[in-house]
Structures are given as structure tokens and as C-alpha cells.
């Protein structure tokens, strides 16, 4: 059963790749292979880095925050 799933996944991947390459690009960045993969990955990393920086700046307190009072 798992072998059938892998075969179907491979067929779907190849068909998807063929259909993607057959389309006429509307913008210059659509000519770059895998552009949306890179764009999504960089966007995800940026969201993580920015949210961690904002969390450290505004939410996280010092270890002795409650002991000093």
C-alpha cells in the first residue's frame, strides 16, 4: 500500500511540474525556478526572527524582575 502512495506522489509531482512549466509567466520573478519556495522560506524565517526580537524586547522580563520589588 505504501508503494502505491509513493508512486502516486511521484506521478502527481511530475504532472504538477509539467503544468507549472507550461504556463506563461506574467512577471519577471515567475521565470526564476522555485521562486515562491524561496520567497515563502525567507518570509517564514523573517517572521520567526522578528517575532523573537519583539518578544525579547516587550514581553520577556529579567530573571529577578519580581524579586527586586
CHARMM-style PDB file with segment names, atoms N, HN, CA, C and O in Angstrom:
ATOM      1  N   UNK     1       0.820  -1.200   0.000  1.00  0.00      PROA
ATOM      2  CA  UNK     1       0.000   0.000   0.000  1.00  0.00      PROA
ATOM      3  C   UNK     1       0.862   1.262   0.000  1.00  0.00      PROA
ATOM      4  O   UNK     1       0.554   2.234  -0.691  1.00  0.00      PROA
ATOM      5  N   UNK     2       1.943   1.240   0.778  1.00  0.00      PROA
ATOM      6  HN  UNK     2       2.194   0.451   1.339  1.00  0.00      PROA
ATOM      7  CA  UNK     2       2.798   2.423   0.821  1.00  0.00      PROA
ATOM      8  C   UNK     2       3.492   2.647  -0.520  1.00  0.00      PROA
ATOM      9  O   UNK     2       3.727   3.787  -0.920  1.00  0.00      PROA
ATOM     10  N   UNK     3       3.815   1.569  -1.202  1.00  0.00      PROA
ATOM     11  HN  UNK     3       3.624   0.643  -0.877  1.00  0.00      PROA
ATOM     12  CA  UNK     3       4.481   1.699  -2.503  1.00  0.00      PROA
ATOM     13  C   UNK     3       3.567   2.416  -3.493  1.00  0.00      PROA
ATOM     14  O   UNK     3       4.032   3.238  -4.283  1.00  0.00      PROA
ATOM     15  N   UNK     4       2.290   2.114  -3.457  1.00  0.00      PROA
ATOM     16  HN  UNK     4       1.912   1.446  -2.816  1.00  0.00      PROA
ATOM     17  CA  UNK     4       1.320   2.767  -4.345  1.00  0.00      PROA
ATOM     18  C   UNK     4       1.246   4.257  -4.030  1.00  0.00      PROA
ATOM     19  O   UNK     4       1.168   5.082  -4.940  1.00  0.00      PROA
ATOM     20  N   UNK     5       1.271   4.601  -2.757  1.00  0.00      PROA
ATOM     21  HN  UNK     5       1.335   3.930  -2.017  1.00  0.00      PROA
ATOM     22  CA  UNK     5       1.235   6.013  -2.368  1.00  0.00      PROA
ATOM     23  C   UNK     5       2.450   6.763  -2.902  1.00  0.00      PROA
ATOM     24  O   UNK     5       2.312   7.877  -3.409  1.00  0.00      PROA
ATOM     25  N   UNK     6       3.634   6.171  -2.796  1.00  0.00      PROA
ATOM     26  HN  UNK     6       3.746   5.266  -2.384  1.00  0.00      PROA
ATOM     27  CA  UNK     6       4.841   6.825  -3.291  1.00  0.00      PROA
ATOM     28  C   UNK     6       4.812   6.985  -4.808  1.00  0.00      PROA
ATOM     29  O   UNK     6       5.248   8.006  -5.340  1.00  0.00      PROA
ATOM     30  N   UNK     7       4.300   5.976  -5.497  1.00  0.00      PROA
ATOM     31  HN  UNK     7       3.947   5.146  -5.065  1.00  0.00      PROA
ATOM     32  CA  UNK     7       4.194   6.063  -6.956  1.00  0.00      PROA
ATOM     33  C   UNK     7       3.226   7.167  -7.350  1.00  0.00      PROA
ATOM     34  O   UNK     7       3.522   7.959  -8.245  1.00  0.00      PROA
ATOM     35  N   UNK     8       2.072   7.229  -6.691  1.00  0.00      PROA
ATOM     36  HN  UNK     8       1.832   6.586  -5.964  1.00  0.00      PROA
ATOM     37  CA  UNK     8       1.103   8.290  -6.981  1.00  0.00      PROA
ATOM     38  C   UNK     8       1.667   9.671  -6.653  1.00  0.00      PROA
ATOM     39  O   UNK     8       1.437  10.626  -7.394  1.00  0.00      PROA
ATOM     40  N   UNK     9       2.391   9.780  -5.566  1.00  0.00      PROA
ATOM     41  HN  UNK     9       2.578   9.004  -4.964  1.00  0.00      PROA
ATOM     42  CA  UNK     9       3.016  11.050  -5.209  1.00  0.00      PROA
ATOM     43  C   UNK     9       4.021  11.487  -6.272  1.00  0.00      PROA
ATOM     44  O   UNK     9       4.074  12.664  -6.629  1.00  0.00      PROA
ATOM     45  N   UNK    10       4.807  10.557  -6.771  1.00  0.00      PROA
ATOM     46  HN  UNK    10       4.764   9.601  -6.481  1.00  0.00      PROA
ATOM     47  CA  UNK    10       5.763  10.873  -7.831  1.00  0.00      PROA
ATOM     48  C   UNK    10       5.080  11.307  -9.115  1.00  0.00      PROA
ATOM     49  O   UNK    10       5.524  12.258  -9.760  1.00  0.00      PROA
ATOM     50  N   UNK    11       4.007  10.625  -9.496  1.00  0.00      PROA
ATOM     51  HN  UNK    11       3.647   9.853  -8.972  1.00  0.00      PROA
ATOM     52  CA  UNK    11       3.265  10.987 -10.708  1.00  0.00      PROA
ATOM     53  C   UNK    11       2.653  12.374 -10.564  1.00  0.00      PROA
ATOM     54  O   UNK    11       2.736  13.189 -11.483  1.00  0.00      PROA
ATOM     55  N   UNK    12       2.045  12.643  -9.425  1.00  0.00      PROA
ATOM     56  HN  UNK    12       1.978  11.981  -8.679  1.00  0.00      PROA
ATOM     57  CA  UNK    12       1.426  13.952  -9.195  1.00  0.00      PROA
ATOM     58  C   UNK    12       2.484  15.057  -9.211  1.00  0.00      PROA
ATOM     59  O   UNK    12       2.237  16.140  -9.740  1.00  0.00      PROA
ATOM     60  N   UNK    13       3.648  14.793  -8.641  1.00  0.00      PROA
ATOM     61  HN  UNK    13       3.848  13.913  -8.211  1.00  0.00      PROA
ATOM     62  CA  UNK    13       4.722  15.786  -8.639  1.00  0.00      PROA
ATOM     63  C   UNK    13       5.194  16.099 -10.054  1.00  0.00      PROA
ATOM     64  O   UNK    13       5.387  17.264 -10.403  1.00  0.00      PROA
ATOM     65  N   UNK    14       5.379  15.069 -10.863  1.00  0.00      PROA
ATOM     66  HN  UNK    14       5.222  14.123 -10.579  1.00  0.00      PROA
ATOM     67  CA  UNK    14       5.835  15.279 -12.240  1.00  0.00      PROA
ATOM     68  C   UNK    14       4.789  16.032 -13.044  1.00  0.00      PROA
ATOM     69  O   UNK    14       5.126  16.964 -13.775  1.00  0.00      PROA
ATOM     70  N   UNK    15       3.520  15.643 -12.921  1.00  0.00      PROA
ATOM     71  HN  UNK    15       3.247  14.886 -12.327  1.00  0.00      PROA
ATOM     72  CA  UNK    15       2.446  16.321 -13.652  1.00  0.00      PROA
ATOM     73  C   UNK    15       2.343  17.781 -13.212  1.00  0.00      PROA
ATOM     74  O   UNK    15       2.172  18.668 -14.048  1.00  0.00      PROA
ATOM     75  N   UNK    16       2.443  18.032 -11.922  1.00  0.00      PROA
ATOM     76  HN  UNK    16       2.581  17.311 -11.243  1.00  0.00      PROA
ATOM     77  CA  UNK    16       2.391  19.402 -11.416  1.00  0.00      PROA
ATOM     78  C   UNK    16       3.551  20.231 -11.961  1.00  0.00      PROA
ATOM     79  O   UNK    16       3.364  21.384 -12.348  1.00  0.00      PROA
ATOM     80  N   UNK    17       4.741  19.648 -11.991  1.00  0.00      PROA
ATOM     81  HN  UNK    17       4.893  18.711 -11.676  1.00  0.00      PROA
ATOM     82  CA  UNK    17       5.913  20.355 -12.514  1.00  0.00      PROA
ATOM     83  C   UNK    17       5.741  20.675 -13.997  1.00  0.00      PROA
ATOM     84  O   UNK    17       6.093  21.770 -14.438  1.00  0.00      PROA
ATOM     85  N   UNK    18       5.204  19.730 -14.767  1.00  0.00      PROA
ATOM     86  HN  UNK    18       4.919  18.841 -14.409  1.00  0.00      PROA
ATOM     87  CA  UNK    18       4.995  19.956 -16.203  1.00  0.00      PROA
ATOM     88  C   UNK    18       3.985  21.073 -16.422  1.00  0.00      PROA
ATOM     89  O   UNK    18       4.203  21.945 -17.263  1.00  0.00      PROA
ATOM     90  N   UNK    19       2.884  21.060 -15.680  1.00  0.00      PROA
ATOM     91  HN  UNK    19       2.706  20.352 -14.997  1.00  0.00      PROA
ATOM     92  CA  UNK    19       1.875  22.108 -15.839  1.00  0.00      PROA
ATOM     93  C   UNK    19       2.404  23.474 -15.411  1.00  0.00      PROA
ATOM     94  O   UNK    19       2.050  24.493 -16.003  1.00  0.00      PROA
ATOM     95  N   UNK    20       3.247  23.495 -14.388  1.00  0.00      PROA
ATOM     96  HN  UNK    20       3.535  22.667 -13.907  1.00  0.00      PROA
ATOM     97  CA  UNK    20       3.812  24.771 -13.943  1.00  0.00      PROA
ATOM     98  C   UNK    20       4.753  25.346 -14.992  1.00  0.00      PROA
ATOM     99  O   UNK    20       4.754  26.555 -15.226  1.00  0.00      PROA
ATOM    100  N   UNK    21       5.543  24.506 -15.617  1.00  0.00      PROA
ATOM    101  HN  UNK    21       5.542  23.524 -15.426  1.00  0.00      PROA
ATOM    102  CA  UNK    21       6.480  24.980 -16.632  1.00  0.00      PROA
ATOM    103  C   UNK    21       5.771  25.357 -17.935  1.00  0.00      PROA
ATOM    104  O   UNK    21       6.321  26.114 -18.735  1.00  0.00      PROA
ATOM    105  N   UNK    22       4.569  24.844 -18.156  1.00  0.00      PROA
ATOM    106  HN  UNK    22       4.122  24.229 -17.506  1.00  0.00      PROA
ATOM    107  CA  UNK    22       3.850  25.124 -19.398  1.00  0.00      PROA
ATOM    108  C   UNK    22       3.162  26.488 -19.365  1.00  0.00      PROA
ATOM    109  O   UNK    22       2.779  27.006 -20.414  1.00  0.00      PROA
ATOM    110  N   UNK    23       3.001  27.068 -18.196  1.00  0.00      PROA
ATOM    111  HN  UNK    23       3.311  26.647 -17.344  1.00  0.00      PROA
ATOM    112  CA  UNK    23       2.323  28.360 -18.095  1.00  0.00      PROA
ATOM    113  C   UNK    23       3.240  29.490 -18.540  1.00  0.00      PROA
ATOM    114  O   UNK    23       4.459  29.426 -18.380  1.00  0.00      PROA
ATOM    115  N   UNK    24       2.631  30.516 -19.097  1.00  0.00      PROA
ATOM    116  HN  UNK    24       1.641  30.568 -19.227  1.00  0.00      PROA
ATOM    117  CA  UNK    24       3.366  31.719 -19.491  1.00  0.00      PROA
ATOM    118  C   UNK    24       3.551  32.603 -18.257  1.00  0.00      PROA
ATOM    119  O   UNK    24       2.565  32.969 -17.617  1.00  0.00      PROA
ATOM    120  N   UNK    25       4.785  32.950 -17.911  1.00  0.00      PROA
ATOM    121  HN  UNK    25       5.585  32.653 -18.431  1.00  0.00      PROA
ATOM    122  CA  UNK    25       4.994  33.795 -16.723  1.00  0.00      PROA
ATOM    123  C   UNK    25       4.480  35.216 -16.959  1.00  0.00      PROA
ATOM    124  O   UNK    25       4.695  35.801 -18.021  1.00  0.00      PROA
ATOM    125  N   UNK    26       3.799  35.758 -15.953  1.00  0.00      PROA
ATOM    126  HN  UNK    26       3.624  35.284 -15.090  1.00  0.00      PROA
ATOM    127  CA  UNK    26       3.259  37.107 -16.049  1.00  0.00      PROA
ATOM    128  C   UNK    26       4.241  38.160 -15.557  1.00  0.00      PROA
ATOM    129  O   UNK    26       4.189  39.312 -15.989  1.00  0.00      PROA
ATOM    130  N   UNK    27       5.136  37.771 -14.654  1.00  0.00      PROA
ATOM    131  HN  UNK    27       5.178  36.836 -14.303  1.00  0.00      PROA
ATOM    132  CA  UNK    27       6.098  38.709 -14.073  1.00  0.00      PROA
ATOM    133  C   UNK    27       7.498  38.118 -14.201  1.00  0.00      PROA
ATOM    134  O   UNK    27       7.656  36.919 -14.430  1.00  0.00      PROA
ATOM    135  N   UNK    28       8.510  38.969 -14.051  1.00  0.00      PROA
ATOM    136  HN  UNK    28       8.381  39.943 -13.865  1.00  0.00      PROA
ATOM    137  CA  UNK    28       9.889  38.512 -14.227  1.00  0.00      PROA
ATOM    138  C   UNK    28      10.294  37.488 -13.175  1.00  0.00      PROA
ATOM    139  O   UNK    28      11.089  36.593 -13.463  1.00  0.00      PROA
ATOM    140  N   UNK    29       9.764  37.604 -11.966  1.00  0.00      PROA
ATOM    141  HN  UNK    29       9.119  38.331 -11.732  1.00  0.00      PROA
ATOM    142  CA  UNK    29      10.167  36.687 -10.898  1.00  0.00      PROA
ATOM    143  C   UNK    29       9.562  35.305 -11.076  1.00  0.00      PROA
ATOM    144  O   UNK    29      10.037  34.346 -10.467  1.00  0.00      PROA
ATOM    145  N   UNK    30       8.538  35.180 -11.886  1.00  0.00      PROA
ATOM    146  HN  UNK    30       8.152  35.959 -12.380  1.00  0.00      PROA
ATOM    147  CA  UNK    30       7.972  33.859 -12.148  1.00  0.00      PROA
ATOM    148  C   UNK    30       8.856  33.041 -13.086  1.00  0.00      PROA
ATOM    149  O   UNK    30       8.631  31.842 -13.246  1.00  0.00      PROA
ATOM    150  N   UNK    31       9.842  33.655 -13.699  1.00  0.00      PROA
ATOM    151  HN  UNK    31      10.025  34.630 -13.568  1.00  0.00      PROA
ATOM    152  CA  UNK    31      10.790  32.932 -14.552  1.00  0.00      PROA
ATOM    153  C   UNK    31      11.881  32.251 -13.725  1.00  0.00      PROA
ATOM    154  O   UNK    31      12.577  31.367 -14.225  1.00  0.00      PROA
ATOM    155  N   UNK    32      12.033  32.657 -12.470  1.00  0.00      PROA
ATOM    156  HN  UNK    32      11.467  33.375 -12.064  1.00  0.00      PROA
ATOM    157  CA  UNK    32      13.040  32.057 -11.594  1.00  0.00      PROA
ATOM    158  C   UNK    32      12.487  30.732 -11.073  1.00  0.00      PROA
ATOM    159  O   UNK    32      11.440  30.718 -10.426  1.00  0.00      PROA
ATOM    160  N   UNK    33      13.171  29.617 -11.344  1.00  0.00      PROA
ATOM    161  HN  UNK    33      14.021  29.628 -11.871  1.00  0.00      PROA
ATOM    162  CA  UNK    33      12.660  28.323 -10.873  1.00  0.00      PROA
ATOM    163  C   UNK    33      12.610  28.264  -9.346  1.00  0.00      PROA
ATOM    164  O   UNK    33      13.600  28.561  -8.677  1.00  0.00      PROA
ATOM    165  N   UNK    34      11.476  27.888  -8.808  1.00  0.00      PROA
ATOM    166  HN  UNK    34      10.672  27.647  -9.352  1.00  0.00      PROA
ATOM    167  CA  UNK    34      11.318  27.752  -7.364  1.00  0.00      PROA
ATOM    168  C   UNK    34      11.255  29.061  -6.612  1.00  0.00      PROA
ATOM    169  O   UNK    34      11.523  29.086  -5.411  1.00  0.00      PROA
ATOM    170  N   UNK    35      10.910  30.150  -7.275  1.00  0.00      PROA
ATOM    171  HN  UNK    35      10.693  30.129  -8.251  1.00  0.00      PROA
ATOM    172  CA  UNK    35      10.907  31.461  -6.621  1.00  0.00      PROA
ATOM    173  C   UNK    35       9.980  31.479  -5.410  1.00  0.00      PROA
ATOM    174  O   UNK    35      10.357  31.980  -4.351  1.00  0.00      PROA
ATOM    175  N   UNK    36       8.779  30.940  -5.556  1.00  0.00      PROA
ATOM    176  HN  UNK    36       8.473  30.533  -6.416  1.00  0.00      PROA
ATOM    177  CA  UNK    36       7.816  31.005  -4.459  1.00  0.00      PROA
ATOM    178  C   UNK    36       8.233  30.119  -3.285  1.00  0.00      PROA
ATOM    179  O   UNK    36       7.846  30.378  -2.145  1.00  0.00      PROA
ATOM    180  N   UNK    37       9.011  29.088  -3.553  1.00  0.00      PROA
ATOM    181  HN  UNK    37       9.325  28.877  -4.479  1.00  0.00      PROA
ATOM    182  CA  UNK    37       9.555  28.269  -2.467  1.00  0.00      PROA
ATOM    183  C   UNK    37      10.542  29.097  -1.646  1.00  0.00      PROA
ATOM    184  O   UNK    37      10.473  29.121  -0.418  1.00  0.00      PROA
ATOM    185  N   UNK    38      11.456  29.771  -2.336  1.00  0.00      PROA
ATOM    186  HN  UNK    38      11.511  29.751  -3.334  1.00  0.00      PROA
ATOM    187  CA  UNK    38      12.440  30.612  -1.648  1.00  0.00      PROA
ATOM    188  C   UNK    38      11.770  31.787  -0.938  1.00  0.00      PROA
ATOM    189  O   UNK    38      12.116  32.122   0.195  1.00  0.00      PROA
ATOM    190  N   UNK    39      10.818  32.400  -1.613  1.00  0.00      PROA
ATOM    191  HN  UNK    39      10.537  32.128  -2.534  1.00  0.00      PROA
ATOM    192  CA  UNK    39      10.105  33.540  -1.040  1.00  0.00      PROA
ATOM    193  C   UNK    39       9.367  33.137   0.239  1.00  0.00      PROA
ATOM    194  O   UNK    39       9.409  33.856   1.237  1.00  0.00      PROA
ATOM    195  N   UNK    40       8.699  31.998   0.205  1.00  0.00      PROA
ATOM    196  HN  UNK    40       8.665  31.414  -0.606  1.00  0.00      PROA
ATOM    197  CA  UNK    40       7.988  31.514   1.386  1.00  0.00      PROA
ATOM    198  C   UNK    40       8.928  31.171   2.526  1.00  0.00      PROA
ATOM    199  O   UNK    40       8.645  31.483   3.682  1.00  0.00      PROA
ATOM    200  N   UNK    41      10.050  30.528   2.207  1.00  0.00      PROA
ATOM    201  HN  UNK    41      10.280  30.275   1.268  1.00  0.00      PROA
ATOM    202  CA  UNK    41      11.010  30.161   3.243  1.00  0.00      PROA
ATOM    203  C   UNK    41      11.620  31.396   3.895  1.00  0.00      PROA
ATOM    204  O   UNK    41      11.707  31.476   5.120  1.00  0.00      PROA
ATOM    205  N   UNK    42      12.042  32.356   3.082  1.00  0.00      PROA
ATOM    206  HN  UNK    42      11.971  32.291   2.087  1.00  0.00      PROA
ATOM    207  CA  UNK    42      12.628  33.587   3.620  1.00  0.00      PROA
ATOM    208  C   UNK    42      11.596  34.367   4.427  1.00  0.00      PROA
ATOM    209  O   UNK    42      11.926  34.932   5.470  1.00  0.00      PROA
ATOM    210  N   UNK    43      10.348  34.403   3.956  1.00  0.00      PROA
ATOM    211  HN  UNK    43      10.080  33.943   3.108  1.00  0.00      PROA
ATOM    212  CA  UNK    43       9.288  35.077   4.704  1.00  0.00      PROA
ATOM    213  C   UNK    43       9.037  34.417   6.048  1.00  0.00      PROA
ATOM    214  O   UNK    43       8.838  35.102   7.051  1.00  0.00      PROA
ATOM    215  N   UNK    44       9.046  33.086   6.073  1.00  0.00      PROA
ATOM    216  HN  UNK    44       9.208  32.530   5.258  1.00  0.00      PROA
ATOM    217  CA  UNK    44       8.834  32.352   7.326  1.00  0.00      PROA
ATOM    218  C   UNK    44       9.969  32.617   8.315  1.00  0.00      PROA
ATOM    219  O   UNK    44       9.725  32.844   9.500  1.00  0.00      PROA
ATOM    220  N   UNK    45      11.194  32.585   7.829  1.00  0.00      PROA
ATOM    221  HN  UNK    45      11.392  32.400   6.866  1.00  0.00      PROA
ATOM    222  CA  UNK    45      12.343  32.866   8.698  1.00  0.00      PROA
ATOM    223  C   UNK    45      12.276  34.297   9.222  1.00  0.00      PROA
ATOM    224  O   UNK    45      12.580  34.546  10.389  1.00  0.00      PROA
ATOM    225  N   UNK    46      11.881  35.238   8.366  1.00  0.00      PROA
ATOM    226  HN  UNK    46      11.635  35.036   7.418  1.00  0.00      PROA
ATOM    227  CA  UNK    46      11.771  36.636   8.799  1.00  0.00      PROA
ATOM    228  C   UNK    46      10.709  36.796   9.880  1.00  0.00      PROA
ATOM    229  O   UNK    46      10.923  37.521  10.852  1.00  0.00      PROA
ATOM    230  N   UNK    47       9.575  36.132   9.724  1.00  0.00      PROA
ATOM    231  HN  UNK    47       9.401  35.543   8.935  1.00  0.00      PROA
ATOM    232  CA  UNK    47       8.521  36.208  10.744  1.00  0.00      PROA
ATOM    233  C   UNK    47       9.030  35.659  12.075  1.00  0.00      PROA
ATOM    234  O   UNK    47       8.766  36.244  13.125  1.00  0.00      PROA
ATOM    235  N   UNK    48       9.753  34.549  12.043  1.00  0.00      PROA
ATOM    236  HN  UNK    48       9.968  34.073  11.190  1.00  0.00      PROA
ATOM    237  CA  UNK    48      10.273  33.954  13.278  1.00  0.00      PROA
ATOM    238  C   UNK    48      11.280  34.881  13.947  1.00  0.00      PROA
ATOM    239  O   UNK    48      11.210  35.105  15.156  1.00  0.00      PROA
ATOM    240  N   UNK    49      12.211  35.418  13.175  1.00  0.00      PROA
ATOM    241  HN  UNK    49      12.268  35.236  12.194  1.00  0.00      PROA
ATOM    242  CA  UNK    49      13.251  36.287  13.740  1.00  0.00      PROA
ATOM    243  C   UNK    49      12.643  37.566  14.310  1.00  0.00      PROA
ATOM    244  O   UNK    49      13.002  37.986  15.410  1.00  0.00      PROA
ATOM    245  N   UNK    50      11.735  38.180  13.577  1.00  0.00      PROA
ATOM    246  HN  UNK    50      11.443  37.839  12.683  1.00  0.00      PROA
ATOM    247  CA  UNK    50      11.110  39.426  14.045  1.00  0.00      PROA
ATOM    248  C   UNK    50      10.264  39.178  15.285  1.00  0.00      PROA
ATOM    249  O   UNK    50      10.297  39.974  16.223  1.00  0.00      PROA
ATOM    250  N   UNK    51       9.505  38.082  15.305  1.00  0.00      PROA
ATOM    251  HN  UNK    51       9.478  37.435  14.543  1.00  0.00      PROA
ATOM    252  CA  UNK    51       8.665  37.816  16.476  1.00  0.00      PROA
ATOM    253  C   UNK    51       9.510  37.496  17.709  1.00  0.00      PROA
ATOM    254  O   UNK    51       9.145  37.882  18.819  1.00  0.00      PROA
ATOM    255  N   UNK    52      10.631  36.798  17.532  1.00  0.00      PROA
ATOM    256  HN  UNK    52      10.927  36.484  16.630  1.00  0.00      PROA
ATOM    257  CA  UNK    52      11.513  36.543  18.672  1.00  0.00      PROA
ATOM    258  C   UNK    52      12.113  37.837  19.197  1.00  0.00      PROA
ATOM    259  O   UNK    52      12.214  38.030  20.408  1.00  0.00      PROA
ATOM    260  N   UNK    53      12.512  38.724  18.295  1.00  0.00      PROA
ATOM    261  HN  UNK    53      12.431  38.567  17.310  1.00  0.00      PROA
ATOM    262  CA  UNK    53      13.088  40.005  18.718  1.00  0.00      PROA
ATOM    263  C   UNK    53      12.050  40.846  19.453  1.00  0.00      PROA
ATOM    264  O   UNK    53      12.357  41.450  20.481  1.00  0.00      PROA
ATOM    265  N   UNK    54      10.831  40.891  18.938  1.00  0.00      PROA
ATOM    266  HN  UNK    54      10.582  40.400  18.103  1.00  0.00      PROA
ATOM    267  CA  UNK    54       9.775  41.656  19.609  1.00  0.00      PROA
ATOM    268  C   UNK    54       9.418  41.040  20.960  1.00  0.00      PROA
ATOM    269  O   UNK    54       9.154  41.763  21.921  1.00  0.00      PROA
ATOM    270  N   UNK    55       9.410  39.714  21.038  1.00  0.00      PROA
ATOM    271  HN  UNK    55       9.625  39.127  20.257  1.00  0.00      PROA
ATOM    272  CA  UNK    55       9.127  39.045  22.302  1.00  0.00      PROA
ATOM    273  C   UNK    55      10.175  39.339  23.352  1.00  0.00      PROA
ATOM    274  O   UNK    55       9.847  39.581  24.514  1.00  0.00      PROA
ATOM    275  N   UNK    56      11.437  39.319  22.950  1.00  0.00      PROA
ATOM    276  HN  UNK    56      11.704  39.122  22.006  1.00  0.00      PROA
ATOM    277  CA  UNK    56      12.501  39.634  23.906  1.00  0.00      PROA
ATOM    278  C   UNK    56      12.436  41.089  24.342  1.00  0.00      PROA
ATOM    279  O   UNK    56      12.712  41.408  25.498  1.00  0.00      PROA
ATOM    280  N   UNK    57      12.079  41.954  23.437  1.00  0.00      PROA
ATOM    281  HN  UNK    57      11.855  41.695  22.498  1.00  0.00      PROA
ATOM    282  CA  UNK    57      12.056  43.394  23.732  1.00  0.00      PROA
ATOM    283  C   UNK    57      10.882  43.778  24.625  1.00  0.00      PROA
ATOM    284  O   UNK    57      11.063  44.534  25.580  1.00  0.00      PROA
ATOM    285  N   UNK    58       9.691  43.278  24.339  1.00  0.00      PROA
ATOM    286  HN  UNK    58       9.543  42.665  23.564  1.00  0.00      PROA
ATOM    287  CA  UNK    58       8.490  43.772  25.013  1.00  0.00      PROA
ATOM    288  C   UNK    58       7.877  42.801  26.026  1.00  0.00      PROA
ATOM    289  O   UNK    58       7.196  43.250  26.948  1.00  0.00      PROA
ATOM    290  N   UNK    59       8.090  41.508  25.891  1.00  0.00      PROA
ATOM    291  HN  UNK    59       8.643  41.143  25.142  1.00  0.00      PROA
ATOM    292  CA  UNK    59       7.400  40.549  26.755  1.00  0.00      PROA
ATOM    293  C   UNK    59       8.320  39.958  27.816  1.00  0.00      PROA
ATOM    294  O   UNK    59       7.945  39.890  28.987  1.00  0.00      PROA
ATOM    295  N   UNK    60       9.511  39.532  27.430  1.00  0.00      PROA
ATOM    296  HN  UNK    60       9.816  39.587  26.479  1.00  0.00      PROA
ATOM    297  CA  UNK    60      10.410  38.862  28.355  1.00  0.00      PROA
ATOM    298  C   UNK    60      10.961  39.846  29.383  1.00  0.00      PROA
ATOM    299  O   UNK    60      11.395  40.946  29.042  1.00  0.00      PROA
ATOM    300  N   UNK    61      10.934  39.430  30.644  1.00  0.00      PROA
ATOM    301  HN  UNK    61      10.582  38.536  30.921  1.00  0.00      PROA
ATOM    302  CA  UNK    61      11.465  40.252  31.740  1.00  0.00      PROA
ATOM    303  C   UNK    61      12.742  39.620  32.286  1.00  0.00      PROA
ATOM    304  O   UNK    61      13.040  38.459  32.005  1.00  0.00      PROA
ATOM    305  N   UNK    62      13.487  40.392  33.063  1.00  0.00      PROA
ATOM    306  HN  UNK    62      13.244  41.335  33.291  1.00  0.00      PROA
ATOM    307  CA  UNK    62      14.697  39.871  33.690  1.00  0.00      PROA
ATOM    308  C   UNK    62      14.340  38.781  34.691  1.00  0.00      PROA
ATOM    309  O   UNK    62      13.199  38.686  35.141  1.00  0.00      PROA
ATOM    310  N   UNK    63      15.339  37.951  35.036  1.00  0.00      PROA
ATOM    311  HN  UNK    63      16.267  38.028  34.670  1.00  0.00      PROA
ATOM    312  CA  UNK    63      15.097  36.853  35.967  1.00  0.00      PROA
ATOM    313  C   UNK    63      14.696  37.359  37.352  1.00  0.00      PROA
ATOM    314  O   UNK    63      13.874  36.730  38.018  1.00  0.00      PROA
ATOM    315  N   UNK    64      15.253  38.466  37.790  1.00  0.00      PROA
ATOM    316  HN  UNK    64      15.921  38.977  37.249  1.00  0.00      PROA
ATOM    317  CA  UNK    64      14.952  38.989  39.123  1.00  0.00      PROA
ATOM    318  C   UNK    64      13.893  40.094  39.073  1.00  0.00      PROA
ATOM    319  O   UNK    64      13.881  40.967  39.940  1.00  0.00      PROA
ATOM    320  N   UNK    65      13.042  40.071  38.114  1.00  0.00      PROA
ATOM    321  HN  UNK    65      13.052  39.361  37.410  1.00  0.00      PROA
ATOM    322  CA  UNK    65      12.028  41.117  37.937  1.00  0.00      PROA
ATOM    323  C   UNK    65      11.099  41.202  39.150  1.00  0.00      PROA
ATOM    324  O   UNK    65      10.777  42.299  39.606  1.00  0.00      PROA
ATOM    325  N   UNK    66      10.668  40.056  39.673  1.00  0.00      PROA
ATOM    326  HN  UNK    66      10.929  39.164  39.303  1.00  0.00      PROA
ATOM    327  CA  UNK    66       9.734  40.062  40.803  1.00  0.00      PROA
ATOM    328  C   UNK    66      10.453  40.148  42.150  1.00  0.00      PROA
ATOM    329  O   UNK    66       9.834  40.523  43.145  1.00  0.00      PROA
ATOM    330  N   UNK    67      11.727  39.816  42.204  1.00  0.00      PROA
ATOM    331  HN  UNK    67      12.230  39.512  41.395  1.00  0.00      PROA
ATOM    332  CA  UNK    67      12.468  39.830  43.463  1.00  0.00      PROA
ATOM    333  C   UNK    67      12.943  41.226  43.846  1.00  0.00      PROA
ATOM    334  O   UNK    67      13.170  41.480  45.029  1.00  0.00      PROA
ATOM    335  N   UNK    68      13.099  42.112  42.921  1.00  0.00      PROA
ATOM    336  HN  UNK    68      12.915  41.906  41.960  1.00  0.00      PROA
ATOM    337  CA  UNK    68      13.651  43.440  43.180  1.00  0.00      PROA
ATOM    338  C   UNK    68      12.671  44.299  43.962  1.00  0.00      PROA
ATOM    339  O   UNK    68      13.105  45.135  44.754  1.00  0.00      PROA
ATOM    340  N   UNK    69      11.420  44.135  43.782  1.00  0.00      PROA
ATOM    341  HN  UNK    69      11.068  43.456  43.138  1.00  0.00      PROA
ATOM    342  CA  UNK    69      10.420  45.000  44.419  1.00  0.00      PROA
ATOM    343  C   UNK    69      10.407  44.896  45.877  1.00  0.00      PROA
ATOM    344  OT1 UNK    69       9.614  45.568  46.537  1.00  0.00      PROA
TER     345      UNK     69
END
